[in-house]
Amino acid sequence: QAAFRVLFVLRRFPRASSFGSYSRRGPRRKLLRGFYQRKQGIITMIAISSFQAWANVVLQTIAGELAQELLIVAIFAVSFAAWKLLGQRRKTTRRRAKWETMSDVSTTPPKSPPMAPSAPLHKTPATPKFSAGAGPAGTAGQGGGSLRQRRGVETPQASAQSKTLEKQMLEHMERREFTRALHLYRSLERCGRDVGFSEDLYAAFVQSSVRVGKVDIVEQMIRAMRSHGMLPSLQFWQSTLKIMSSRKHYSACLNMYSQFGRWIPTDKVLFSCLINAALEVGDPQAAASMLDKYEASGLQPKDYVLHFRAYQVLRDIDLAEATFRRLGAQSTTLILNLLLLLCVNEKQPERALALLDEGHVLERDRPEDDKLVDVVSYNTVIKGFSQASSPQRCFECLQQMVSKGIEPDDITLSTLLDACIVDSRLDATGTVADMLIAGPHQLESGVCMLFIKGLVRANCLQKAMELYNELKRRRGVRPDIITYSVLIKALVEQRDLARAMKLVEDMKAHGDEPDDIIMTHLLEGCRHAHDHELGQRLFEDMRRRGVTPSEFTLVGMLKLHGRCGKHAEGYEMVRDWEKLHGTKPSVIHYTCLMSGCIRTKSFDDAWAAYELMRASNVRPDSTTLTIMLPGMVAAQRWEAVVELARQAALSGKGSVPAEHLNHALEKMQASGAPSPLAELLRQHMQALGVVMTARRAHGGSGATPPSSRSGSAAGRPPPGL
């Protein structure tokens, strides 16, 4: 502070040049003049000295505080270490006293989990390293028992107590008391006394844990065996992997392989489980890495199926083909079919056909009942050509199949039918149907239904009916209701109601009753044929049989009433439908009723149906308004037109086409309708955002000429039915 005060005083003195005129007035002035010439140097020296003094004070303060904090941390660390050490010793003392009190443990399992027997605690050194295939119990590859190296030296008393506890745990697991056995084992593990147990105990734990779904216990037991220097025997591996694969614990199987990969015996059962697990979890590379060890275990030709499953996932045709040719005549039918399927999946049907020919060459020396190529092989190749849109090649495969003495089955013919339908080859479709009808094999209703649907889709109704007649002629085969429904619908669309009714009679003769879907098809046929009486009779017959009509049945009946001009019956049906059948008609049914009335120019009946809909609290949709508006304009019922326009304005833009509204306004003005109605219509059109193209009528009187009123219904309330 003193230094900065001196600086402040020096800064207030004038510059040295101000004393120039006083330089000769005495030595005092000369001294002051020299002092002020050195003023800048003095200021700098004072500032540096002040900064050094301040820095020393700050550093001394920081160093003192840091040393104090470090001392506190050191004291805390020493206290914590002493607390942990004393606590561990106290815990060890209590545990030793507990084991000493349990020295006289009984071999009979008590009601509560037993405590481990007493034994002197000793430190267990680290597990010694061992090499695979060496040890006193035999090699791991041979499965000659458990290779075990202890973490410590066991006394005879400790060994006997381990056997006793092992027996107790095994008895617990035999009585399905897995939790008690696991609790006892973990108590021994915490005390470091989980040594001396045999492989049977670990195998029992693995089996029980998989049974109860505790896969993590399996992994813990495997890690415990490894930490104790134990190598599982071949029997242990097989039983463990089999049960885990059967319970679909594939990830746990692969985890075992990752832990014990060096010591797993080369056995085909083990590696088949592991390869299947790798394929199931979607790891084909891991499966491929195990194939060499799997093959080294001594495989039979049928065991190579697993190779081709892996090739399917890897999509490796070249390797699969090389393996097939290496097997040669020892290949099985399943191997060949998997290879053909791989070619088809990779969009190479020609390659599949070449391999099929190779299969015929390899089977020359085989007996007749052990052929390599079967009908599945040809079906796979035909499917490949069908997916490639090559129906000609499909039929060439069929001809080759027949020439080799292999009878095509239903799958063959259905594949050919799909190929013909996709390519629109009606002549080939008929050929396939003839083969199915004339074939000696047993026809199934599901296959026939598939064929009938395909033939109907291919516009081969005649062939479909021939197949139906053949299906009906053969004993033991009866068409199902789906087959009847498909055929009846096709006949109705062909306007052949008589044959459709003949199918209904056949169905009733077989003990089947037409359902609601079939009745809807028949009502549609009656509408096309203008046969109101038959449709009404079918509907009444359905009600007598207790079949509940659906909303589609109601639509069919309303269409029939509308086509035949029976609007009163349709009105009554809609009015009483909820009371008779428990379901409320929707806007679709009311619209259907109104559409039939408009089509026959029964405008009064249409408006009555509209009022019934509004009375039932059913809101009209855009279809209803679009149908009703031109009809009311044609009837010149301008109040109804305005009401429909108001409903359209409430529904929003786009509910009614703009040209319909402009046409209604133009006709209304041309007919001389009252001006308030026209003005209301314009307001609703403006609310809908419709651009008005109709010219405004001149005169403004709104009077309607008598001639324009003749024959119109304007000014009268809509009459009822």
MIDO-835607 format. One record per residue (C-alpha): residue in three letters; x, y, z. Coordinates in steps of 0.25 Angstrom, whole numbers. Example, Ala and Ser with C-alpha at 12.3 -4.5 7.8 and 13.67 -1.06 7.14 Angstrom:
! residues 2
PT    r      u      v      w
PT  ALA     49    -18     31
PT  SER     55     -4     29
This chain:
! residues 721
PT    r      u      v      w
PT  GLN      0      0      0
PT  ALA     12     10      3
PT  ALA     18      7    -10
PT  PHE      5     10    -18
PT  ARG      3     23    -10
PT  VAL     17     27    -14
PT  LEU     13     24    -29
PT  PHE      1     32    -27
PT  VAL      9     44    -22
PT  LEU     19     43    -33
PT  ARG      9     42    -44
PT  ARG      3     56    -39
PT  PHE     16     63    -41
PT  PRO     19     71    -54
PT  ARG     28     66    -64
PT  ALA     43     69    -64
PT  SER     42     79    -76
PT  SER     34     88    -67
PT  PHE     46     92    -59
PT  GLY     54     96    -71
PT  SER     53    111    -68
PT  TYR     57    109    -53
PT  SER     70    101    -56
PT  ARG     80    112    -52
PT  ARG     73    116    -39
PT  GLY     81    107    -30
PT  PRO     85     93    -27
PT  ARG     72     90    -21
PT  ARG     65     92    -34
PT  LYS     76     83    -41
PT  LEU     73     72    -31
PT  LEU     58     72    -33
PT  ARG     60     72    -48
PT  GLY     69     60    -48
PT  PHE     60     53    -39
PT  TYR     48     55    -48
PT  GLN     56     50    -60
PT  ARG     58     37    -53
PT  LYS     43     36    -49
PT  GLN     39     25    -59
PT  GLY     50     15    -54
PT  ILE     46     17    -40
PT  ILE     32     14    -43
PT  THR     35      1    -50
PT  MET     44     -4    -38
PT  ILE     34     -1    -28
PT  ALA     23     -8    -36
PT  ILE     32    -21    -38
PT  SER     36    -21    -23
PT  SER     21    -20    -19
PT  PHE     17    -32    -29
PT  GLN     28    -41    -23
PT  ALA     23    -38     -9
PT  TRP      9    -41    -13
PT  ALA     13    -54    -20
PT  ASN     21    -59     -8
PT  VAL      9    -57      1
PT  VAL     -1    -64     -8
PT  LEU      8    -76    -10
PT  GLN     11    -78      4
PT  THR     -4    -78      7
PT  ILE     -7    -88     -4
PT  ALA      4    -98      1
PT  GLY     -1    -97     15
PT  GLU    -15   -101     11
PT  LEU    -11   -112      2
PT  ALA     -2   -118     12
PT  GLN    -13   -118     22
PT  GLU    -23   -125     12
PT  LEU    -13   -136      9
PT  LEU    -11   -139     23
PT  ILE    -26   -140     25
PT  VAL    -27   -150     13
PT  ALA    -15   -158     18
PT  ILE    -21   -159     32
PT  PHE    -35   -164     26
PT  ALA    -28   -174     17
PT  VAL    -20   -180     29
PT  SER    -33   -181     37
PT  PHE    -41   -188     26
PT  ALA    -30   -198     24
PT  ALA    -30   -201     39
PT  TRP    -45   -202     40
PT  LYS    -45   -212     28
PT  LEU    -34   -221     34
PT  LEU    -40   -221     48
PT  GLY    -54   -224     42
PT  GLN    -49   -236     33
PT  ARG    -41   -242     45
PT  ARG    -54   -241     54
PT  LYS    -62   -247     43
PT  THR    -52   -259     42
PT  THR    -52   -261     56
PT  ARG    -68   -262     57
PT  ARG    -68   -271     45
PT  ARG    -57   -280     51
PT  ALA    -66   -281     64
PT  LYS    -78   -285     56
PT  TRP    -71   -296     49
PT  GLU    -65   -301     62
PT  THR    -79   -302     68
PT  MET    -84   -310     56
PT  SER    -73   -321     56
PT  ASP    -83   -332     59
PT  VAL    -92   -330     47
PT  SER   -101   -342     44
PT  THR   -102   -349     30
PT  THR   -118   -349     31
PT  PRO   -123   -336     24
PT  PRO   -130   -327     34
PT  LYS   -142   -318     32
PT  SER   -134   -306     30
PT  PRO   -122   -304     21
PT  PRO   -109   -310     29
PT  MET    -97   -302     31
PT  ALA    -83   -307     26
PT  PRO    -75   -315     36
PT  SER    -63   -310     44
PT  ALA    -50   -311     38
PT  PRO    -37   -302     40
PT  LEU    -37   -291     30
PT  HIS    -26   -290     21
PT  LYS    -21   -281     10
PT  THR    -24   -287     -4
PT  PRO    -13   -284    -14
PT  ALA    -16   -280    -29
PT  THR    -21   -291    -38
PT  PRO     -9   -298    -45
PT  LYS     -9   -298    -60
PT  PHE    -11   -311    -67
PT  SER    -11   -316    -81
PT  ALA    -23   -322    -89
PT  GLY    -22   -337    -90
PT  ALA    -13   -340    -78
PT  GLY    -15   -343    -64
PT  PRO    -17   -355    -54
PT  ALA    -32   -357    -58
PT  GLY    -29   -359    -73
PT  THR    -31   -350    -85
PT  ALA    -42   -340    -87
PT  GLY    -44   -345   -102
PT  GLN    -46   -359    -97
PT  GLY    -56   -355    -87
PT  GLY    -49   -364    -77
PT  GLY    -54   -356    -64
PT  SER    -51   -343    -58
PT  LEU    -37   -337    -58
PT  ARG    -36   -329    -45
PT  GLN    -26   -321    -38
PT  ARG    -29   -316    -24
PT  ARG    -26   -302    -20
PT  GLY    -21   -307     -7
PT  VAL    -18   -320      1
PT  GLU    -30   -326      7
PT  THR    -29   -334     20
PT  PRO    -36   -347     21
PT  GLN    -46   -341     31
PT  ALA    -49   -329     21
PT  SER    -51   -339     10
PT  ALA    -61   -347     18
PT  GLN    -69   -335     22
PT  SER    -69   -331      7
PT  LYS    -75   -344      3
PT  THR    -85   -343     14
PT  LEU    -90   -329      9
PT  GLU    -90   -333     -5
PT  LYS    -99   -344     -2
PT  GLN   -108   -335      5
PT  MET   -109   -325     -7
PT  LEU   -112   -337    -16
PT  GLU   -123   -341     -7
PT  HIS   -129   -327     -7
PT  MET   -129   -327    -22
PT  GLU   -135   -341    -23
PT  ARG   -146   -335    -15
PT  ARG   -147   -323    -24
PT  GLU   -142   -314    -13
PT  PHE   -133   -307    -22
PT  THR   -132   -294    -14
PT  ARG   -128   -301     -2
PT  ALA   -117   -308     -9
PT  LEU   -112   -295    -16
PT  HIS   -112   -288     -2
PT  LEU   -104   -298      4
PT  TYR    -94   -298     -7
PT  ARG    -93   -283     -7
PT  SER    -90   -283      8
PT  LEU    -79   -293      6
PT  GLU    -74   -285     -6
PT  ARG    -73   -272      3
PT  CYS    -65   -279     13
PT  GLY    -55   -285      3
PT  ARG    -60   -299      5
PT  ASP    -66   -302     -9
PT  VAL    -54   -312    -12
PT  GLY    -54   -327    -12
PT  PHE    -68   -328    -19
PT  SER    -70   -338    -30
PT  GLU    -75   -336    -44
PT  ASP    -88   -342    -41
PT  LEU    -91   -331    -32
PT  TYR    -89   -320    -43
PT  ALA    -96   -329    -53
PT  ALA   -108   -329    -43
PT  PHE   -108   -314    -41
PT  VAL   -107   -312    -56
PT  GLN   -119   -321    -59
PT  SER   -127   -315    -48
PT  SER   -124   -300    -52
PT  VAL   -128   -303    -66
PT  ARG   -141   -310    -61
PT  VAL   -145   -297    -53
PT  GLY   -140   -287    -64
PT  LYS   -127   -282    -56
PT  VAL   -118   -282    -68
PT  ASP   -108   -273    -60
PT  ILE   -106   -284    -50
PT  VAL   -101   -293    -61
PT  GLU    -91   -282    -65
PT  GLN    -87   -281    -50
PT  MET    -85   -296    -48
PT  ILE    -76   -297    -61
PT  ARG    -68   -285    -56
PT  ALA    -66   -292    -43
PT  MET    -62   -305    -49
PT  ARG    -52   -297    -57
PT  SER    -46   -290    -45
PT  HIS    -45   -303    -38
PT  GLY    -37   -309    -49
PT  MET    -48   -319    -53
PT  LEU    -50   -323    -68
PT  PRO    -64   -329    -70
PT  SER    -65   -343    -76
PT  LEU    -71   -346    -89
PT  GLN    -84   -351    -82
PT  PHE    -85   -338    -74
PT  TRP    -84   -330    -87
PT  GLN    -94   -338    -95
PT  SER   -104   -338    -84
PT  THR   -103   -323    -81
PT  LEU   -103   -319    -96
PT  LYS   -115   -328    -99
PT  ILE   -124   -322    -88
PT  MET   -120   -308    -91
PT  SER   -122   -310   -106
PT  SER   -136   -316   -103
PT  ARG   -140   -304    -94
PT  LYS   -135   -295   -105
PT  HIS   -124   -288    -97
PT  TYR   -115   -287   -109
PT  SER   -107   -275   -104
PT  ALA   -103   -282    -92
PT  CYS    -98   -294   -100
PT  LEU    -89   -284   -108
PT  ASN    -84   -278    -95
PT  MET    -80   -292    -90
PT  TYR    -72   -294   -103
PT  SER    -65   -280   -102
PT  GLN    -61   -284    -87
PT  PHE    -57   -298    -90
PT  GLY    -53   -298   -105
PT  ARG    -39   -303   -103
PT  TRP    -44   -315    -95
PT  ILE    -57   -319   -102
PT  PRO    -56   -334   -106
PT  THR    -57   -336   -121
PT  ASP    -71   -343   -122
PT  LYS    -82   -342   -132
PT  VAL    -93   -341   -122
PT  LEU    -86   -329   -115
PT  PHE    -83   -321   -128
PT  SER    -97   -324   -134
PT  CYS   -103   -317   -122
PT  LEU    -93   -306   -123
PT  ILE    -95   -304   -138
PT  ASN   -110   -304   -136
PT  ALA   -109   -294   -125
PT  ALA   -100   -285   -134
PT  LEU   -110   -286   -145
PT  GLU   -122   -283   -136
PT  VAL   -116   -270   -131
PT  GLY   -112   -265   -145
PT  ASP    -97   -267   -144
PT  PRO    -94   -275   -157
PT  GLN    -79   -272   -156
PT  ALA    -78   -279   -142
PT  ALA    -85   -291   -148
PT  ALA    -76   -291   -160
PT  SER    -64   -291   -151
PT  MET    -68   -303   -143
PT  LEU    -71   -312   -156
PT  ASP    -57   -317   -157
PT  LYS    -57   -322   -143
PT  TYR    -70   -328   -145
PT  GLU    -66   -335   -157
PT  ALA    -53   -340   -150
PT  SER    -62   -347   -140
PT  GLY    -65   -358   -150
PT  LEU    -78   -356   -157
PT  GLN    -88   -364   -165
PT  PRO    -93   -359   -178
PT  LYS   -106   -356   -172
PT  ASP    -99   -347   -162
PT  TYR    -95   -337   -173
PT  VAL   -109   -331   -173
PT  LEU   -104   -321   -162
PT  HIS    -93   -317   -172
PT  PHE   -104   -313   -182
PT  ARG   -112   -306   -172
PT  ALA   -100   -297   -169
PT  TYR    -98   -295   -184
PT  GLN   -113   -291   -185
PT  VAL   -110   -280   -175
PT  LEU    -97   -276   -181
PT  ARG   -103   -276   -195
PT  ASP    -90   -283   -200
PT  ILE    -95   -292   -213
PT  ASP    -81   -295   -217
PT  LEU    -77   -301   -204
PT  ALA    -90   -309   -203
PT  GLU    -88   -314   -217
PT  ALA    -74   -318   -214
PT  THR    -78   -326   -201
PT  PHE    -89   -333   -209
PT  ARG    -80   -338   -220
PT  ARG    -69   -342   -209
PT  LEU    -80   -351   -203
PT  GLY    -84   -356   -217
PT  ALA    -93   -368   -216
PT  GLN    -93   -368   -201
PT  SER   -102   -355   -201
PT  THR   -116   -356   -196
PT  THR   -129   -351   -202
PT  LEU   -130   -340   -191
PT  ILE   -116   -335   -194
PT  LEU   -119   -334   -209
PT  ASN   -132   -327   -206
PT  LEU   -125   -317   -197
PT  LEU   -115   -314   -208
PT  LEU   -126   -312   -218
PT  LEU   -134   -303   -209
PT  LEU   -121   -295   -207
PT  CYS   -120   -293   -222
PT  VAL   -135   -289   -223
PT  ASN   -134   -279   -212
PT  GLU   -122   -273   -219
PT  LYS   -130   -271   -232
PT  GLN   -122   -282   -240
PT  PRO   -132   -292   -244
PT  GLU   -124   -297   -256
PT  ARG   -113   -301   -247
PT  ALA   -123   -308   -238
PT  LEU   -127   -316   -250
PT  ALA   -113   -320   -254
PT  LEU   -111   -325   -240
PT  LEU   -124   -333   -241
PT  ASP   -118   -340   -253
PT  GLU   -106   -343   -245
PT  GLY   -114   -349   -235
PT  HIS   -121   -358   -245
PT  VAL   -107   -363   -249
PT  LEU   -103   -366   -235
PT  GLU   -115   -374   -232
PT  ARG   -113   -384   -243
PT  ASP   -106   -395   -235
PT  ARG   -116   -393   -223
PT  PRO   -128   -402   -221
PT  GLU   -142   -398   -225
PT  ASP   -146   -395   -211
PT  ASP   -134   -386   -208
PT  LYS   -134   -376   -219
PT  LEU   -127   -362   -217
PT  VAL   -137   -354   -225
PT  ASP   -152   -353   -220
PT  VAL   -164   -345   -223
PT  VAL   -159   -334   -213
PT  SER   -147   -332   -222
PT  TYR   -155   -329   -234
PT  ASN   -165   -320   -227
PT  THR   -153   -312   -222
PT  VAL   -148   -310   -236
PT  ILE   -162   -307   -242
PT  LYS   -164   -297   -231
PT  GLY   -151   -290   -235
PT  PHE   -155   -289   -250
PT  SER   -169   -284   -245
PT  GLN   -163   -273   -237
PT  ALA   -154   -270   -249
PT  SER   -167   -269   -258
PT  SER   -163   -280   -267
PT  PRO   -175   -289   -268
PT  GLN   -170   -296   -280
PT  ARG   -158   -301   -272
PT  CYS   -168   -305   -261
PT  PHE   -175   -314   -271
PT  GLU   -162   -320   -276
PT  CYS   -158   -324   -262
PT  LEU   -172   -330   -261
PT  GLN   -170   -338   -273
PT  GLN   -156   -343   -268
PT  MET   -162   -346   -255
PT  VAL   -173   -355   -261
PT  SER   -162   -362   -270
PT  LYS   -154   -366   -258
PT  GLY   -166   -373   -252
PT  ILE   -168   -362   -241
PT  GLU   -183   -359   -239
PT  PRO   -186   -344   -237
PT  ASP   -194   -341   -224
PT  ASP   -203   -330   -220
PT  ILE   -192   -320   -218
PT  THR   -186   -322   -232
PT  LEU   -199   -319   -238
PT  SER   -202   -307   -229
PT  THR   -188   -301   -233
PT  LEU   -191   -303   -248
PT  LEU   -205   -297   -246
PT  ASP   -199   -285   -240
PT  ALA   -189   -284   -251
PT  CYS   -200   -285   -261
PT  ILE   -208   -274   -254
PT  VAL   -197   -264   -253
PT  ASP   -194   -266   -268
PT  SER   -209   -266   -272
PT  ARG   -207   -279   -279
PT  LEU   -222   -285   -279
PT  ASP   -218   -297   -288
PT  ALA   -208   -301   -278
PT  THR   -217   -299   -267
PT  GLY   -227   -308   -272
PT  THR   -216   -319   -274
PT  VAL   -212   -318   -260
PT  ALA   -227   -319   -256
PT  ASP   -228   -332   -264
PT  MET   -216   -338   -258
PT  LEU   -221   -335   -244
PT  ILE   -235   -341   -248
PT  ALA   -230   -353   -255
PT  GLY   -219   -356   -245
PT  PRO   -219   -369   -236
PT  HIS   -215   -362   -224
PT  GLN   -224   -358   -212
PT  LEU   -231   -344   -213
PT  GLU   -231   -336   -201
PT  SER   -242   -325   -199
PT  GLY   -231   -315   -195
PT  VAL   -223   -317   -208
PT  CYS   -236   -317   -216
PT  MET   -241   -304   -210
PT  LEU   -227   -298   -214
PT  PHE   -229   -304   -228
PT  ILE   -243   -299   -230
PT  LYS   -239   -285   -225
PT  GLY   -228   -285   -235
PT  LEU   -237   -289   -246
PT  VAL   -247   -279   -243
PT  ARG   -237   -268   -242
PT  ALA   -232   -273   -256
PT  ASN   -246   -272   -262
PT  CYS   -247   -287   -263
PT  LEU   -260   -289   -256
PT  GLN   -263   -301   -265
PT  LYS   -251   -309   -260
PT  ALA   -254   -305   -246
PT  MET   -268   -311   -247
PT  GLU   -262   -323   -253
PT  LEU   -252   -324   -241
PT  TYR   -264   -322   -232
PT  ASN   -271   -333   -238
PT  GLU   -259   -343   -238
PT  LEU   -257   -339   -223
PT  LYS   -272   -342   -220
PT  ARG   -271   -355   -228
PT  ARG   -260   -361   -220
PT  ARG   -263   -368   -207
PT  GLY   -257   -362   -194
PT  VAL   -255   -348   -199
PT  ARG   -266   -337   -197
PT  PRO   -265   -323   -201
PT  ASP   -264   -313   -190
PT  ILE   -272   -301   -188
PT  ILE   -261   -292   -194
PT  THR   -261   -300   -207
PT  TYR   -276   -298   -208
PT  SER   -275   -283   -205
PT  VAL   -264   -281   -216
PT  LEU   -272   -289   -226
PT  ILE   -286   -282   -223
PT  LYS   -279   -268   -224
PT  ALA   -273   -271   -237
PT  LEU   -286   -277   -243
PT  VAL   -294   -264   -238
PT  GLU   -284   -255   -245
PT  GLN   -286   -263   -257
PT  ARG   -301   -261   -256
PT  ASP   -303   -276   -254
PT  LEU   -313   -276   -242
PT  ALA   -319   -290   -245
PT  ARG   -306   -297   -244
PT  ALA   -303   -289   -231
PT  MET   -316   -294   -225
PT  LYS   -312   -308   -229
PT  LEU   -299   -307   -221
PT  VAL   -308   -302   -209
PT  GLU   -316   -315   -211
PT  ASP   -303   -323   -211
PT  MET   -298   -316   -199
PT  LYS   -311   -319   -191
PT  ALA   -311   -333   -196
PT  HIS   -297   -335   -189
PT  GLY   -302   -329   -176
PT  ASP   -297   -315   -178
PT  GLU   -305   -303   -177
PT  PRO   -302   -290   -184
PT  ASP   -296   -279   -176
PT  ASP   -297   -264   -176
PT  ILE   -287   -263   -187
PT  ILE   -293   -273   -196
PT  MET   -307   -266   -194
PT  THR   -301   -253   -198
PT  HIS   -295   -259   -211
PT  LEU   -309   -265   -214
PT  LEU   -316   -252   -211
PT  GLU   -307   -245   -221
PT  GLY   -311   -255   -231
PT  CYS   -325   -253   -229
PT  ARG   -323   -238   -231
PT  HIS   -316   -241   -244
PT  ALA   -328   -250   -248
PT  HIS   -339   -240   -243
PT  ASP   -344   -252   -235
PT  HIS   -350   -245   -223
PT  GLU   -358   -257   -219
PT  LEU   -346   -266   -218
PT  GLY   -338   -256   -210
PT  GLN   -349   -254   -200
PT  ARG   -351   -269   -199
PT  LEU   -336   -271   -196
PT  PHE   -336   -260   -186
PT  GLU   -348   -266   -178
PT  ASP   -342   -280   -179
PT  MET   -329   -275   -173
PT  ARG   -336   -268   -162
PT  ARG   -344   -281   -159
PT  ARG   -331   -289   -158
PT  GLY   -326   -279   -147
PT  VAL   -315   -273   -155
PT  THR   -313   -259   -151
PT  PRO   -312   -250   -163
PT  SER   -301   -240   -164
PT  GLU   -300   -226   -169
PT  PHE   -296   -232   -182
PT  THR   -308   -240   -183
PT  LEU   -316   -227   -180
PT  VAL   -309   -220   -192
PT  GLY   -312   -232   -201
PT  MET   -327   -231   -197
PT  LEU   -327   -216   -199
PT  LYS   -321   -217   -213
PT  LEU   -331   -228   -217
PT  HIS   -343   -219   -212
PT  GLY   -337   -207   -219
PT  ARG   -335   -215   -232
PT  CYS   -349   -221   -232
PT  GLY   -356   -208   -228
PT  LYS   -360   -213   -214
PT  HIS   -357   -200   -207
PT  ALA   -368   -202   -196
PT  GLU   -362   -216   -192
PT  GLY   -348   -210   -192
PT  TYR   -353   -198   -183
PT  GLU   -360   -207   -173
PT  MET   -347   -216   -173
PT  VAL   -338   -205   -169
PT  ARG   -348   -199   -159
PT  ASP   -350   -212   -152
PT  TRP   -336   -218   -153
PT  GLU   -331   -214   -139
PT  LYS   -343   -219   -133
PT  LEU   -343   -232   -139
PT  HIS   -328   -235   -140
PT  GLY   -322   -226   -129
PT  THR   -312   -218   -139
PT  LYS   -315   -204   -143
PT  PRO   -314   -201   -158
PT  SER   -303   -192   -162
PT  VAL   -302   -181   -172
PT  ILE   -298   -191   -183
PT  HIS   -311   -198   -182
PT  TYR   -319   -185   -182
PT  THR   -311   -181   -194
PT  CYS   -314   -194   -201
PT  LEU   -329   -192   -199
PT  MET   -329   -178   -204
PT  SER   -320   -182   -216
PT  GLY   -331   -193   -220
PT  CYS   -342   -182   -219
PT  ILE   -334   -172   -227
PT  ARG   -331   -182   -238
PT  THR   -346   -185   -240
PT  LYS   -349   -170   -239
PT  SER   -357   -173   -226
PT  PHE   -353   -159   -220
PT  ASP   -363   -159   -209
PT  ASP   -359   -172   -204
PT  ALA   -344   -168   -205
PT  TRP   -347   -155   -196
PT  ALA   -356   -164   -186
PT  ALA   -343   -173   -185
PT  TYR   -335   -160   -182
PT  GLU   -344   -155   -172
PT  LEU   -344   -169   -165
PT  MET   -329   -169   -165
PT  ARG   -329   -155   -158
PT  ALA   -339   -160   -148
PT  SER   -330   -171   -144
PT  ASN   -319   -161   -141
PT  VAL   -311   -166   -153
PT  ARG   -303   -155   -160
PT  PRO   -302   -155   -175
PT  ASP   -288   -157   -181
PT  SER   -283   -151   -194
PT  THR   -288   -163   -202
PT  THR   -302   -161   -197
PT  LEU   -302   -146   -200
PT  THR   -296   -149   -214
PT  ILE   -307   -159   -217
PT  MET   -319   -151   -212
PT  LEU   -316   -137   -217
PT  PRO   -318   -140   -232
PT  GLY   -330   -148   -229
PT  MET   -337   -137   -221
PT  VAL   -333   -127   -232
PT  ALA   -340   -136   -242
PT  ALA   -352   -137   -233
PT  GLN   -351   -121   -232
PT  ARG   -352   -123   -217
PT  TRP   -345   -110   -213
PT  GLU   -347   -111   -198
PT  ALA   -340   -124   -199
PT  VAL   -329   -119   -207
PT  VAL   -326   -107   -197
PT  GLU   -327   -118   -186
PT  LEU   -316   -126   -193
PT  ALA   -308   -114   -196
PT  ARG   -308   -110   -181
PT  GLN   -304   -124   -177
PT  ALA   -292   -123   -187
PT  ALA   -288   -110   -181
PT  LEU   -288   -117   -167
PT  SER   -280   -129   -173
PT  GLY   -269   -119   -178
PT  LYS   -263   -117   -192
PT  GLY   -263   -128   -202
PT  SER   -275   -135   -197
PT  VAL   -283   -132   -209
PT  PRO   -277   -129   -223
PT  ALA   -277   -115   -227
PT  GLU   -284   -118   -240
PT  HIS   -296   -124   -233
PT  LEU   -298   -112   -225
PT  ASN   -297   -102   -237
PT  HIS   -306   -111   -245
PT  ALA   -316   -111   -233
PT  LEU   -315    -95   -233
PT  GLU   -317    -94   -248
PT  LYS   -329   -103   -248
PT  MET   -335    -96   -236
PT  GLN   -334    -82   -242
PT  ALA   -339    -87   -255
PT  SER   -351    -93   -249
PT  GLY   -355    -80   -242
PT  ALA   -353    -85   -228
PT  PRO   -355    -75   -217
PT  SER   -343    -66   -215
PT  PRO   -341    -69   -200
PT  LEU   -338    -84   -204
PT  ALA   -328    -80   -215
PT  GLU   -322    -70   -205
PT  LEU   -320    -81   -194
PT  LEU   -314    -90   -205
PT  ARG   -304    -79   -209
PT  GLN   -300    -77   -194
PT  HIS   -298    -92   -192
PT  MET   -290    -93   -205
PT  GLN   -281    -81   -200
PT  ALA   -279    -88   -187
PT  LEU   -274   -100   -195
PT  GLY   -265    -91   -203
PT  VAL   -272    -94   -216
PT  VAL   -270    -85   -228
PT  MET   -284    -82   -233
PT  THR   -285    -83   -248
PT  ALA   -300    -82   -249
PT  ARG   -305    -68   -253
PT  ARG   -314    -61   -243
PT  ALA   -329    -60   -248
PT  HIS   -334    -46   -252
PT  GLY   -347    -40   -247
PT  GLY   -345    -42   -233
PT  SER   -359    -44   -230
PT  GLY   -358    -59   -227
PT  ALA   -371    -62   -233
PT  THR   -372    -76   -240
PT  PRO   -380    -77   -253
PT  PRO   -392    -86   -252
PT  SER   -387    -94   -263
PT  SER   -374    -97   -256
PT  ARG   -381   -102   -243
PT  SER   -390   -112   -250
PT  GLY   -386   -126   -247
PT  SER   -375   -122   -237
PT  ALA   -375   -125   -222
PT  ALA   -370   -111   -218
PT  GLY   -378   -105   -206
PT  ARG   -383   -119   -201
PT  PRO   -378   -127   -189
PT  PRO   -371   -140   -194
PT  PRO   -382   -150   -193
PT  GLY   -380   -163   -186
PT  LEU   -381   -177   -191
